[in-house]
Amino acid sequence: ILLGDAADLEKVTAQVSEMALRLAARFWPGPLTLVVPRHASIPDVLSPLPTVGVRVPDHPVARALLRAAGPMAVTSANLSGQASPCTVEEVYAQLGGRIPLILDGGQTPGGAPSTVVNCLGAEPQILREGSITLAQIQASLAPST
């Protein structure tokens, strides 16, 4: 689920842990997806598990849309196993005819996918390492001296 900003966490999660708040404060907006307990208002069709992945994108057009409309359930703009598209033309080449609308926010920088962190336990669990490394996650959670 994409959020317009970290304040929207309360709309999609049943409980916001200190770890999730610290990671969001450090890395959002940006390529970090947090796995958190899902709010009871989130339908099972979006997440049959008791958890949901949430992220605040760093693209200004996406964030403006999310702030205006609220949190959105979204999927990647690529087919499974295919490269992530960076332009609307590349999105259309993969998904054209399968989706009703493509919003052209300009070329994206591409690169590594978002890092996915499970925030349910006492320690962060990296489910997928992307552009944010485990070392960066651990450093952001280390006690201040």
N, C-alpha and C positions, 0 to 999 in steps of 0.2 A: 504494500500500500504506500503510495507516495503522499507526502504531507507538504503543506506550504511552509511550515516552520515547526520547530520543536514543541511549541505550545499545543499543537494538534495531537501530540502523543496521547493526551488524556481522552481523546475521542475514539481511539482505536485499541487501547490496551487497558486491561483490567487493573494492572499494577505497574507503576513505573519504578524500577529499581534505581538505587543510587548509581550503580554501574552504568545503566542505560543513560541516565541523565548526564553523567560525566563524559561518556563517549559522544553523545549528541552535542554537548557543548563544545567539545574539541573538534569534531570532524564534520558537523553539519553546518551549512549545506555542503554536500560532498558525497564521495563514493563509498559510503558506509551504510549497510543494511543491518538493522538490529532485529533480532528475533526476540519477541516479548510475548507475555500472555495476552491472548486476544480478548477484547472487550465482548461482553455478551451480545452487544448489538451487531457484531460482525456475523453475517450469515455463514452457516456451515459450507455453503457452496463455494465461498471464497477461501475458506480454510477449514478443512475437516478436523484438523489438529487443534489443540487448545492454544496454539501459538499463531503469530502472524509476523511477517517480515515488514519492516517499515523503514522508509528512507526519505530524506529531504534532498531533492536534486539541486545541483548547483547551476542549473540553467535558468536564466532570468525569466524567459517566457513560460517555462513549465511552472516555476514557482508562482508567477503572477496568476496563472490559470488555477493552480491549486489553492491559492489564497482566496480567490473569488468563488470557487466552486466547492472547496472543502476537500478532504482526503479522497483519493481515487484508487480503486483497485486497478492495477495495470499489469501488463506483461511486457516482456522484452520486445524490441522492435525487430527481432530476427527469428528465423526458424531454428529449431533445435539443431545444433551441430554446424550451423552456418555462421559466418563472420558477422559481427555486430556492425550494422550500417552506420555511416557517418553523415549521409546526406539523404534528403527526401527521395532522390532518385534511387538510391540503394535500398531504401525501405520499400519503395514501390516495386522494385525488381523482385524482392522476396515475398512481399505480402499483398501487393496490388490485387484487387478483386476479392480479397478475403476479409478486408476491413472497410468500414464505411467512410473513414476519414483519416487523413494524415495531416497533422498540423506541422507546417514547415517553420521551425524555429532557427533555421540556419544550420550550417555544418557544425557537428559536434567534434570535440578533439579526439574521440575514439580512445583506444588504448585498453588497459586492463579493466575487467568488470569490477563492480563494487565488491568490497570485502564484506562477508556475511558473518556476524558475530551473534552467537547464542548468549543472551543475557539472563538466562533462567537460574543459573547456579551462582555459587560464591565467586567463581573465577570465570573470565570470559572464555568461551570455546569458539575457536575459529572454524566455521563450517566451510568457508571458501575464502582463501586469501586472494585478494585482488590488488588494487593499487595502494591500499593501506596495509602495512605489514604487521605481523604479530608483535614485533619489537615496538612499533609505534603505539599499538593498542596497550601493551603492557606499560610503556613509559607514561602514557596519558593517565593511567590508573594508579601509578606509583604514588605513595604519600609524598606530599610537599615537604621540603626541608627548609 
